[in-house]
Amino acid sequence: MNETIEGRLFRVIAVQQGVPVESVGLDTPFIELGVDSLDAINIVFAAEEEFGVTLPDKQLVSVRTPREFLQVLCLRLTPPMDF
């Protein structure tokens, strides 16, 4: 199965939040998914494990949607990816 980066991230978010993956969209605010500060930390850890990267805290502070998270993530992938 050749899943996209976007799809993998949506799955990580959905699993961490206990919501259907279909409820996660690029511009769905994390607050609508019930993400609080502890959930955000868990999502970051799960994404780091899923993608084998370390995500910089400074860049994640202002992230409010999966699209913004994906932008930070894609910069850390080797080689850097666009989505």
C-alpha positions as CSV (number, residue, x, y, z in Angstrom):
1,M,0.0,0.0,0.0
2,N,1.5,3.3,-1.1
3,E,-0.2,5.8,1.2
4,T,0.4,9.6,0.8
5,I,2.2,11.7,3.4
6,E,-1.1,13.6,3.8
7,G,-3.0,10.3,4.3
8,R,-0.5,9.0,6.8
9,L,-0.7,12.2,8.8
10,F,-4.5,12.2,8.7
11,R,-4.4,8.6,10.0
12,V,-2.0,9.6,12.9
13,I,-4.3,12.5,13.9
14,A,-7.4,10.4,13.7
15,V,-5.9,7.5,15.8
16,Q,-4.6,9.9,18.4
17,Q,-8.0,11.7,18.6
18,G,-10.2,8.6,18.3
19,V,-12.1,10.1,15.4
20,P,-12.8,8.8,11.9
21,V,-10.0,9.6,9.4
22,E,-12.7,11.1,7.2
23,S,-13.3,13.8,9.8
24,V,-9.7,15.1,9.3
25,G,-9.2,17.6,6.5
26,L,-6.3,19.8,5.5
27,D,-8.1,22.9,6.9
28,T,-10.0,21.3,9.8
29,P,-9.0,23.3,12.8
30,F,-7.4,21.1,15.5
31,I,-9.8,22.7,18.0
32,E,-12.7,21.2,16.0
33,L,-11.1,17.7,16.4
34,G,-10.9,18.3,20.1
35,V,-7.1,18.7,20.2
36,D,-5.9,20.2,23.5
37,S,-2.3,20.8,24.4
38,L,-1.7,17.3,25.7
39,D,-3.3,15.8,22.5
40,A,-1.0,18.1,20.4
41,I,2.1,16.7,22.1
42,N,0.8,13.1,21.5
43,I,0.1,13.9,17.8
44,V,3.6,15.3,17.4
45,F,5.2,12.2,19.1
46,A,3.1,9.9,16.9
47,A,4.0,11.8,13.7
48,E,7.7,11.8,14.6
49,E,7.5,8.0,15.0
50,E,5.4,7.5,11.9
51,F,7.8,9.5,9.7
52,G,11.1,9.0,11.4
53,V,11.8,12.7,12.0
54,T,12.2,15.1,14.8
55,L,9.9,18.1,14.5
56,P,11.1,21.5,15.8
57,D,8.9,22.8,18.7
58,K,9.4,26.5,17.6
59,Q,7.8,25.8,14.2
60,L,4.9,23.9,15.8
61,V,3.8,26.5,18.3
62,S,1.5,28.3,15.8
63,V,0.2,25.3,14.0
64,R,-3.6,25.2,14.0
65,T,-4.5,22.9,11.1
66,P,-3.3,19.7,9.5
67,R,-2.2,21.7,6.5
68,E,0.1,23.8,8.7
69,F,1.4,20.7,10.4
70,L,2.0,19.1,7.0
71,Q,4.1,22.1,5.9
72,V,6.4,21.7,8.9
73,L,6.6,18.0,8.4
74,C,7.4,18.1,4.7
75,L,10.4,20.4,5.5
76,R,11.8,17.7,7.7
77,L,11.5,14.8,5.3
78,T,14.6,13.7,3.4
79,P,14.5,14.8,0.7
80,P,12.1,17.7,1.6
81,M,8.7,17.0,0.1
82,D,5.8,19.1,-1.2
83,F,2.2,18.1,-0.6
